[in-house]
């Protein structure tokens, strides 16, 4: 036990005593300098603890950041089912109308959505796609689950369609009309007059071109009949009064194409 004179009455006291037994003063064994030193030490300890807590708080990611963001639901491109046929024990057959052509990834999204969004559980599903405004009567594309997904393109692909739609036909100053065939072999047909003769250029997405000369005949309704002198079976074209191009054969009209609007 260390003894020291009381800083007030000089009575000998223990340095750890809280009160002087003689005069009753608090902390009789501590000098003013010692008290200041203890206070400064306490303040330093408080500052260090607060600083460490602040650093730990900054290192921790915010609560919102720790939560994983919920996955965004990706909706397939627009489509409408025009026919859905299924009988127990038989494959499901679906016909679909698309507002426009799709790329391969988008087509797969639509096919998988059609298969998933139904209570019908068929082992085999066959889907036929058509596109609004399509001139060909056949499907534009087919898809199937048997059970794995497969797809085949029948009509004009999206890249080729965009290429043909972007054609600049200003090189045909004597153009009478133009039409887009959107079948498996898609091309733009341009009818023009040159040296009093009628010709049709078939322009393909690759840039290739095929030219055929026709013998013309004015029709009573204001239309124009075009015959290929080298063709048999009475096949010919008719440009009707509305500007549509009709393909005629022995069995009547097999094709009708609306006017094609060229790039401006």
C-alpha positions in Angstrom: 0.0 0.0 0.0 1.5 3.3 -1.1 1.1 6.3 1.2 1.2 10.0 0.3 0.4 13.3 2.1 -3.1 14.6 1.4 -3.0 17.3 -1.1 -5.2 19.4 1.2 -4.4 18.8 4.9 -1.1 16.9 4.4 -2.4 14.0 6.5 -0.8 10.7 5.3 -3.3 8.8 3.2 -3.3 5.8 0.8 -2.8 7.0 -2.8 -5.9 4.9 -3.8 -8.2 6.3 -1.1 -11.3 8.0 -2.5 -11.6 10.4 0.5 -9.2 11.8 3.0 -10.0 10.4 6.5 -8.9 13.7 8.0 -10.4 16.5 5.9 -12.8 14.4 3.6 -11.5 15.8 0.3 -12.0 13.5 -2.7 -9.0 11.7 -4.3 -6.6 13.1 -1.6 -3.6 11.2 -3.1 -3.9 12.6 -6.7 -2.4 15.9 -7.7 -4.1 18.1 -10.2 -1.7 17.1 -13.0 -2.5 13.4 -12.4 -6.2 14.1 -12.5 -5.7 16.0 -15.8 -3.6 13.1 -17.2 -6.3 10.6 -16.3 -9.0 12.7 -17.9 -7.0 13.1 -21.1 -6.3 9.4 -21.2 -10.0 8.6 -20.8 -10.9 11.1 -23.6 -8.3 9.4 -25.9 -9.7 6.0 -25.2 -13.2 7.3 -26.1 -12.0 8.9 -29.3 -10.2 5.6 -30.4 -13.3 3.5 -29.7 -15.6 5.9 -31.6 -13.2 6.0 -34.5 -13.0 2.2 -34.7 -16.8 1.9 -34.7 -17.0 4.4 -37.5 -14.5 2.5 -39.7 -16.3 -0.8 -39.1 -19.6 0.9 -40.2 -18.2 2.3 -43.4 -16.7 -1.1 -44.4 -20.1 -2.8 -44.0 -22.1 -2.6 -47.3 -25.5 -0.9 -46.9 -28.5 -3.0 -46.2 -29.9 -2.4 -49.7 -26.6 -3.4 -51.3 -26.4 -6.7 -49.4 -29.8 -7.7 -50.8 -29.7 -9.4 -54.1 -31.7 -7.6 -56.7 -34.7 -9.7 -57.8 -34.2 -11.0 -61.4 -36.0 -9.0 -64.1 -38.7 -10.9 -65.8 -38.1 -10.8 -69.6 -41.3 -11.0 -71.6 -41.2 -12.8 -75.0 -42.1 -10.7 -78.1 -45.8 -10.2 -78.8 -47.8 -13.0 -80.4 -51.3 -14.4 -80.7 -52.4 -18.0 -80.8 -54.9 -18.5 -83.6 -55.3 -22.3 -83.2 -54.5 -24.7 -80.4 -55.3 -28.4 -81.1 -54.6 -31.2 -78.7 -56.1 -34.6 -78.1 -55.0 -37.1 -75.5 -52.3 -39.3 -76.8 -51.6 -37.0 -79.8 -49.1 -34.2 -80.3 -50.2 -30.7 -79.6 -50.5 -28.5 -82.7 -50.5 -24.7 -82.4 -50.7 -21.9 -85.0 -49.4 -18.5 -84.1 -49.6 -15.1 -85.6 -46.6 -12.7 -85.1 -46.8 -8.9 -85.7 -43.4 -9.0 -87.3 -40.5 -11.3 -88.1 -38.2 -12.4 -85.2 -34.6 -13.4 -84.9 -33.7 -16.9 -83.8 -33.4 -16.0 -80.1 -36.8 -14.2 -80.1 -38.5 -17.1 -81.9 -37.2 -19.6 -79.3 -38.5 -17.3 -76.5 -42.0 -17.3 -78.0 -42.0 -21.0 -78.6 -40.9 -21.8 -75.1 -43.5 -19.4 -73.7 -46.3 -21.0 -75.7 -45.3 -24.4 -74.4 -45.0 -23.3 -70.8 -48.1 -21.1 -70.5 -50.7 -23.8 -70.8 -52.3 -26.5 -68.6 -51.8 -29.0 -71.5 -48.9 -31.4 -70.9 -48.1 -32.9 -74.3 -45.0 -34.9 -74.9 -44.8 -33.4 -78.4 -45.6 -29.8 -79.4 -45.6 -28.5 -83.0 -45.9 -24.8 -83.6 -46.5 -23.0 -87.0 -45.7 -19.3 -87.2 -47.2 -16.8 -89.6 -46.4 -13.1 -89.9 -49.0 -10.3 -90.3 -49.0 -9.0 -93.8 -47.2 -12.1 -95.1 -48.1 -12.8 -98.7 -47.1 -16.5 -98.7 -49.8 -18.9 -97.5 -47.4 -21.3 -95.9 -45.9 -20.9 -92.4 -43.1 -18.4 -92.0 -41.4 -20.7 -89.5 -41.9 -24.0 -87.6 -40.9 -25.0 -84.1 -41.2 -28.2 -82.2 -40.6 -29.8 -78.8 -40.0 -33.6 -79.3 -39.0 -33.3 -76.5 -36.1 -30.9 -77.3 -36.6 -27.6 -79.0 -36.0 -27.4 -82.8 -36.9 -24.6 -85.2 -36.7 -24.2 -89.0 -37.3 -21.1 -91.1 -39.5 -21.4 -94.1 -40.0 -17.8 -95.2 -37.8 -14.7 -95.5 -35.5 -14.2 -92.5 -35.5 -11.0 -90.5 -32.0 -9.8 -91.8 -33.0 -10.5 -95.4 -36.3 -8.9 -95.0 -34.7 -5.7 -93.5 -32.2 -5.7 -96.4 -35.0 -5.8 -99.0 -37.1 -3.2 -97.2 -34.1 -0.9 -97.3 -33.6 -1.2 -101.1 -33.3 2.1 -102.9 -35.2 1.9 -106.2 -34.3 5.4 -107.4 -32.2 3.7 -110.1 -35.5 2.9 -111.8 -36.9 6.2 -113.1 -39.4 4.3 -115.4 -40.6 2.1 -112.6 -44.3 1.1 -113.0 -44.5 -0.9 -109.8 -42.6 -3.0 -107.2 -43.6 -5.9 -105.0 -42.0 -8.0 -102.2 -42.1 -11.8 -102.3 -41.5 -13.1 -98.8 -41.2 -16.8 -99.4 -38.2 -19.0 -98.7 -36.5 -17.3 -101.7 -37.4 -13.7 -100.9 -36.8 -10.9 -103.4 -38.2 -7.6 -104.7 -39.8 -7.6 -108.1 -39.5 -4.3 -110.0 -41.6 -3.7 -113.1 -40.3 -1.0 -115.5 -40.5 0.0 -119.1 -37.4 0.3 -121.4 -37.5 0.8 -125.1 -41.2 0.2 -125.2 -40.7 -3.2 -123.6 -41.8 -4.3 -120.1 -39.2 -5.9 -117.9 -39.2 -7.3 -114.3 -36.0 -7.3 -112.2 -36.0 -9.7 -109.3 -33.6 -8.3 -106.7 -32.3 -10.6 -104.0 -31.0 -9.8 -100.5 -27.5 -10.9 -101.6 -27.5 -8.1 -104.3 -28.0 -10.5 -107.2 -30.6 -9.7 -109.9 -32.6 -11.6 -112.5 -34.2 -9.8 -115.4 -37.1 -11.2 -117.6 -38.8 -9.5 -120.5 -42.6 -9.7 -120.9 -45.2 -9.1 -123.6 -47.9 -6.7 -122.2 -51.6 -6.4 -122.8 -53.9 -3.7 -121.5 -57.0 -5.1 -119.7 -60.5 -3.7 -119.7 -60.5 -2.8 -116.0 -57.3 -0.8 -116.4 -55.0 -3.5 -115.4 -52.0 -4.9 -117.3 -51.3 -8.5 -118.3 -47.7 -9.6 -118.6 -46.8 -12.8 -120.4 -43.4 -14.5 -120.6 -43.0 -15.7 -124.2 -40.7 -18.5 -123.0 -43.1 -19.8 -120.3 -45.6 -22.7 -120.8 -48.8 -23.7 -118.9 -50.4 -20.3 -119.5 -48.5 -18.7 -116.5 -48.5 -14.9 -116.5 -48.7 -11.9 -114.2 -51.5 -9.3 -113.9 -51.1 -5.9 -112.4 -54.6 -5.0 -111.3 -56.2 -1.6 -111.1 -55.1 -1.3 -107.4 -51.5 -2.0 -108.2 -51.4 -5.5 -106.8 -49.3 -8.1 -108.6 -51.2 -11.4 -109.2 -49.5 -14.6 -110.3 -51.7 -16.7 -112.6 -51.4 -20.3 -113.6 -53.6 -23.0 -115.0 -55.6 -23.3 -111.8 -56.2 -19.5 -111.4 -54.5 -17.0 -109.1 -51.7 -18.5 -106.9 -50.2 -15.3 -105.6 -51.2 -11.8 -104.8 -48.6 -9.2 -103.8 -49.5 -5.7 -102.5 -47.4 -2.8 -103.7 -44.0 -2.5 -102.1 -43.0 0.9 -100.7 -39.3 1.5 -101.6 -36.8 3.3 -99.4 -37.0 7.1 -99.5 
